[in-house]
């Protein structure tokens, strides 16, 4: 059998009998005993992702649905296993370290089994895993943010849980330290073969950290899949806009092609009639107008970023974003032709297409 380590099915959470569900019929699986996985739940503030994590941890009682880990029902009809009996570790956003205890004492605090000497040895082993074995006598206030985060992780690793839950664990770190720390944590989880579920509102964090991710909004999951698939083939308008920036084109489809404001383009799947399609900025390129048959536009903005350049191009009343490498050189005011490099992605209809303008979407908010 290759059953998932964690299976969450039809999870629903209401905070009152007449209150709308904060989590609404959410289902997903995480890893297998033979194949550890890092799974991310990504979404804006208030979408229900942290409540989902708290239901998995046992801090909240689900209104409906089941949580099963390694074949053992933790949440279900008439069943609610307390958090301390679930075999689940959790790293909180604020780390929740005790300021009056040393690093070693903080890590040892969560260990209940064995002698004091055995607990100390296990705590030191966990500190060694995260590279803090030389700082065991320091107190949390004398550590950097990244070091405090690793102490919290070591405390979670010490009892050897079957699953680690990470609740926005990097959000309190500055940008450079956040990137370095999450790379270290991912490497540690992979080296040790540990399953993990990360909750975050940070798109880059979810894309770079997770093996698979679920995009959540309004208490429901819009799409689940490997980061590359979800980014390049968004299923819904929300996913297309939330995961980076994209160009939206209202189009008339016939099979695998469509007439769009950028001319006739290929589609990623069969479609007919009026559809909304998504083209990531890196899936468009620019060329001299005399070299292409497609529409032309005027460059109205240019941002040089070293390894690439972002152009804003006005074309037939709409504005489009184009990411090119740094060898495609144009200036504001130049006339250029726009050409798709990849098929456009057909989005599921969740809005009235006539209400959706063509052009680039705004920068998503975190």
N, C-alpha and C positions, 0 to 999 in steps of 0.2 A: 504494500500500500504506500502511496505517496501523498498522504493527506496533508493539508496545510497545517503549519504549526498553530496559527491563529485563524479562526474563521468568525467573522462578524456578519450576521445575517438579519436583515430587516430591523435594524436597530432604530428605535424611536424614543425620544425623550421629551416629555412635557413637564414644566414646572408648576402645573396646576391643571385641574380637570377641564377648565375652559380656556386655558392658554394655548396659543399656537405651538406646534412642535418646534423645538430648537434643533433637534436632529430628527429627520423624517425619512424612515425606511432606508437606512444606509446599510449597504452590504459590501464587504471586501474580504479577501484572504491575504495572508502574509506568509510567504516562505513555506518550506517543508523541513522535516527533520534532517533530510539529506542536503538541502539547498537553502542555507541561511539567506535572508533578504533584508535590505533596508527599504522600508516603505514610507513614503511621505504623504501627508494630507495637507494640501495647499489650498489656501483661500483667504479672502479678505477678513478683516475683523468682524466678528458677529455672525460668521457663517455657520458656526456650530462645530468647528473642528476640535477645539479644546474640550467641549462637552463630550464629543465622541471619545476622545482620549481618556477622559475621566470615567466614562462608562466602562471602557475596557479595563482601566486600572481598578475599578470597583469603588471609586470615591463617590460616584453617582449611581443611583438605581435606575436602570432603563425602564421606561414605561412599557415597551414591547421589544421583542426581538431576542436574539441569543448571542452570547459570546462563548465560544468553545476554543480551548487551547489544549493541544495534544490529546484530543478526544475527550477531554474533561469539560463538562458544562460549568462555566463560571457565572453566567447570567442566563436566565431563561424563566419560563413560567414557574413561579414558586421557588426559584433558585437565585440566591445572591451570595456568592462566596466573598467574604471580607477581603479587603486589599492585601492584608498581610499573609493571606493563605493562597494567593493566586500565583505565586512564583514569578511575579512581574516587578521589575525595577523601574523607577521613574526619576528623571532629571528635570527639575523645575526651572522655570525661567529665572528665578532669583537665587538659585542654587540651594537656598535653605540650609546654609552652614551655621553651626553654633559658634559664635564669636569667642566664647570662653573656653572652647576646647582646641587642642592642637589639631594639626592636619591628621595625624595618626589617630587621635581619639575620635575625630569626626568620621573617619572611614570605618573605624571599629564599632561605632555606635549602632549600626544596623545589623550587626552579627549577633545572633542569639545562641547558636549551637556551639558546643565544644568548650574547652577550657579557655581561660583568659589568655594563656600562652598561645593556644591554637588560633584564637581570634586575632591576636596581635600579628602572628605570622601571616595569616590570610590578609589582613589589612595592609601589611607591608608588601605582599605580593601584588595586591591591587594597585598600590602606589607605584610600584616598579613598572607595571603595565603602562601607566600614563606618564612615566618619566619624572615622578616627583618624590622618589625614594629619599633624596637628600634633604627634603624640606619637611620631614615628618614632625619636627618639633616646633615649627612656626604656627602662628595663629592666622585665621583667614584674613584679618585686616592687614596683614603684612605681606599678602600675596597680590599679584596682578589679577586682573579680571580673567585672563585666560587660564592662569594657574588655579583660581577658585573654581572655574568651570571643570577643570580636570579633577580636582578633589571631589566635586559632586559626582563626576562620572566614576571615579574610583570607589566611592561609597556605594554606588549602585552596582558596580561590578563585583564587589567583595562577596556578597551572598550567592553569587553565581546564578542569577535569575535566568529563566528560559527566554525571557523577552525584556527588552529595555524600551521604555517610552520616553521620548524627548520632547518636552513642551517648550517650544521657542528657546532652546538652550543657548543660542549664540546672539540673541537680540541685544543683550546689554554690552556687547563688545564693540570696539571701534572697527571700522571697515577692514583694515589690514589684518588686525588680530582675529576678527571674525572668520576671514577666509582661511588663515593659517590654522586656526583651531578646528574648524570643521574638517579640514583635510586630515589633520591628525586623528580626530575622532573617527572619521570614516575608515582610515587605514587600520586603526585599532580594532574596530568592529569586524572588519573583513579578515584581519589576521587571526582573530580569535573565533571566527565563525559565529558571531552573535547576531540574532535577529533584533531588529529595531523598528519602531514606528516614530517618525518625526512629524510634529505639527509645526507649520510655519506659514507666515504670510509672504515670505521672501521668495520670489520666483527663481532668482539665480541660485539660492540656497537649495531649493527643492530639486532643480534640474541637475545640479552638480553633485548632490549628496545621495540621492535616492537611486535604487535600482528600478523601482516603479513608483508612480505617484498617482494620487487621486486629486482631481480639482473639484473643490466643493464650493457651493454657494447656496444661500437660503436654506440650509439644513439638509441639502441633498448633494449627491455626487454627480457631476456632469460627465466626467470621463476618467477612466483608469487605464494606465498603460506605461510602458517605458518612457522616460523623459523625451527621447528623440521623437517617438511616435506622437505623443501628445502635443509637442511643440509644432512639429511639421505637419501634422494632420489633425488639427483641432476638430472636434465633433460639433461644437456649438459656437455661437457668436461670443458668448461669455469667455469660453476657453481661449478662443483666438485673440481676444482683446486683453485678457488678464495675463497670459503668458507672453510678455513682450509686446512689440508693436506690429501692426499688420495693416495692409491696404485692403479695404472692402470695396467690392465692385458688384453692383446690381447688374445681373446678366440674363441673357436669354439662352438657355441650354438646349442642345439637341444631341443626345448621346454623350460622347466623350469630348465635345467641344462646345464653346459658348461664345456668343457675341457680347463683348464687354466694351466699356468706354476706352479700353486700351487695345481694341481690335479683337480679332478672333483668337481665343486662347484654348489650350488643352485643359481638360478637367481630370481630377484624380479618380473620378468614378462616373458612371452613367447618371445623367439627369435630364429632365425635360421641363420646359417652361421657365418661368421666372425664378431665379435662384440668387442667393447671396453667396459670393465666393471670397476667399481669403488668399492673398498673396503676401508672404513675408517680404520685407524690404530687401533682404539678401537674395530673393528669388526674382528680382528685377535688375536689369542693367541698362546702361545708357550708351548710345552711340551717336555718331554724326547723323544729322537728319537725312542726308543724301544716301546713306548706306542701308536704310531700312524702309519697309513698306508701311510700318505701323504709324500710330499717331505721334505727333511731336508736341513738345511742351517747352516751357521756359524754366530754367533753374532760378528759384527765388530764395534759396538758402543753401549753405554749404558748411559742414562741420568736419574739419580735418581731425582724425583721432589717431594718427600715427599709422597703425596697421590697416586702417580702412577710412573711408570717407562716407558721411551721410549727406545725401542731397535731398532737398525738398523741391519738387517739380510741379509746376502748375500746368495742367493739361485740360482743356475744354471745361473750364469752370471748377475743377476739382484739384486737390493737392495730393501728391503721392510722395511717399518716402522710398528712397532707393539707397541701399548700402552697397558700396563697391570696394574693391581693393584700392590701394593707394596709387595704382598706375592708371586709373581712369580719372583723368584730370579735366575738369570743367570749372568755369567761374559763374558767379551769379549773373544772370542776363543772357547766358548762352542758350541757344535753341538746340534741343537734343531729341532723339527718338527713344522711346521707352520700349523695352523688349522683355517679355517674361522668359526666365530660364528654366522654370519648372512648371508642372501643371498646377492650376489653381485648385484650392480645396473647397469643395461644396459643403456649406454649413447647413446643419439641420434648421428647418424653419421654426423659429421660436418668436419671431416678431413679424409684423406685416412688412413684406419686402419693400413696399412703396415708401415706408417710413424710414428706410435705411439709406443714407447718402453714400455715394461712392467716394473713395479717397482714403487717406490715412486716418487711423484711429488715434486718439490722444494717448499720451503716456499713461500707463496704468498706475493707479495709486497703490501704495503698499498697505 
